[in-house]
Amino acid sequence: MKVLVIVAHPNIEESIVNRTWIGELKNHPSVTVHELYKQYPDEKIDIEREQRLCEEHDRIVWQFPFYWYSSPPLLKKWQDEVLTHGWAYGSDGNKLHNKELILAVSTGSAKERYQAGGRNNYSMSELLKPFQATSNLIGTKFLPPIIFNGTYTANDEEIKESAKAYVDYIFTKDVFQ
Ligand SMILES: Cc1cc2nc3c(=O)[nH]c(=O)nc-3n(C[C@H](O)[C@H](O)[C@H](O)COP(=O)(O)O)c2cc1C
């Protein structure tokens, strides 16, 4: 199982959670960690390179901090430009078919805020539907996301544990089957 982790964090130097996750992932040489904001500081994405990377891996992770109920903009740009007709979708667009897609998302707000009547009113499953719809269109299998809520109040131990759980999860074959 070859795993590609595409990270979209615009301010990784000041990150705690996503940076800890990357540190843990890098202990596992079989994972390819690909940080979009580092690779493309000018935000000019090399589409062929990105497509090749995806083709070379079986399981793709989109890792990001939740910004305004979505991903930071470079991951959206990546989707707009890399997921092309004839490659990712359309009658011949089958290059991602049967690969697996996992979201790894950190949120500032606590878990109980992500539910009906909570401050954010909607669950993470509801808010992440556009990613799931994208996955459906490109023919990837959408696996349950890794969500770390409550980064504002999390302590070091919880963050370290989340990094270990994340790595365990992405290496688990046939998760939740
Ligand atoms: C521009 C911006 C928008 C944000 N929007 C949300 C949001 O919609 N929901 C939320 O729970 N947290 C939101 N946050 C908090 C981030 O999700 C949180 O700081 C991040 O997940 C922490 O991860 P890090 O330590 O890797 O930076 C936002 C933060 C920023 C800077």
The ligand as an SDF file (V2000), in Angstrom:
LIG
                    3D

 31 33  0  0  0  0  0  0  0  0999 V2000
   -8.3870   31.5840    8.2220 C   0  0  0  0  0  0  0  0  0  0  0  0
   -8.7770   30.5870    9.2860 C   0  0  0  0  0  0  0  0  0  0  0  0
  -10.0330   30.0170    9.2290 C   0  0  0  0  0  0  0  0  0  0  0  0
  -10.4170   29.0660   10.1910 C   0  0  0  0  0  0  0  0  0  0  0  0
  -11.6580   28.5110   10.1040 N   0  0  0  0  0  0  0  0  0  0  0  0
  -12.0290   27.5640   11.0080 C   0  0  0  0  0  0  0  0  0  0  0  0
  -13.3060   26.9300   10.8950 C   0  0  0  0  0  0  0  0  0  0  0  0
  -14.0880   27.1820    9.9700 O   0  0  0  0  0  0  0  0  0  0  0  0
  -13.6400   26.0190   11.8420 N   0  0  0  0  0  0  0  0  0  0  0  0
  -12.7870   25.6930   12.8730 C   0  0  0  0  0  0  0  0  0  0  0  0
  -13.1530   24.8430   13.6890 O   0  0  0  0  0  0  0  0  0  0  0  0
  -11.5600   26.2410   12.9690 N   0  0  0  0  0  0  0  0  0  0  0  0
  -11.1660   27.1800   12.0650 C   0  0  0  0  0  0  0  0  0  0  0  0
   -9.9180   27.7380   12.1390 N   0  0  0  0  0  0  0  0  0  0  0  0
   -8.9620   27.2050   13.1350 C   0  0  0  0  0  0  0  0  0  0  0  0
   -8.0190   26.2040   12.4850 C   0  0  0  0  0  0  0  0  0  0  0  0
   -8.7390   25.0990   11.9500 O   0  0  0  0  0  0  0  0  0  0  0  0
   -6.9990   25.6990   13.5110 C   0  0  0  0  0  0  0  0  0  0  0  0
   -6.2450   26.8100   13.9260 O   0  0  0  0  0  0  0  0  0  0  0  0
   -6.0970   24.6420   12.9010 C   0  0  0  0  0  0  0  0  0  0  0  0
   -6.8190   23.4630   12.6070 O   0  0  0  0  0  0  0  0  0  0  0  0
   -4.9760   24.2930   13.8650 C   0  0  0  0  0  0  0  0  0  0  0  0
   -4.0740   23.4150   13.2240 O   0  0  0  0  0  0  0  0  0  0  0  0
   -2.5200   23.7680   13.1600 P   0  0  0  0  0  0  0  0  0  0  0  0
   -1.9920   23.7440   14.5790 O   0  0  0  0  0  0  0  0  0  0  0  0
   -1.9040   22.6890   12.3310 O   0  0  0  0  0  0  0  0  0  0  0  0
   -2.3900   25.1220   12.5160 O   0  0  0  0  0  0  0  0  0  0  0  0
   -9.5060   28.6840   11.2200 C   0  0  0  0  0  0  0  0  0  0  0  0
   -8.2440   29.2940   11.2730 C   0  0  0  0  0  0  0  0  0  0  0  0
   -7.8820   30.2210   10.3280 C   0  0  0  0  0  0  0  0  0  0  0  0
   -6.5040   30.8440   10.3940 C   0  0  0  0  0  0  0  0  0  0  0  0
  1  2  1  0
  2  3  1  0
  2 30  2  0
  3  4  2  0
  4  5  1  0
  4 28  1  0
  5  6  2  0
  6  7  1  0
  6 13  1  0
  7  8  2  0
  7  9  1  0
  9 10  1  0
 10 11  2  0
 10 12  1  0
 12 13  2  0
 13 14  1  0
 14 15  1  0
 14 28  1  0
 15 16  1  0
 16 17  1  0
 16 18  1  0
 18 19  1  0
 18 20  1  0
 20 21  1  0
 20 22  1  0
 22 23  1  0
 23 24  1  0
 24 25  2  0
 24 26  1  0
 24 27  1  0
 28 29  2  0
 29 30  1  0
 30 31  1  0
M  END
$$$$
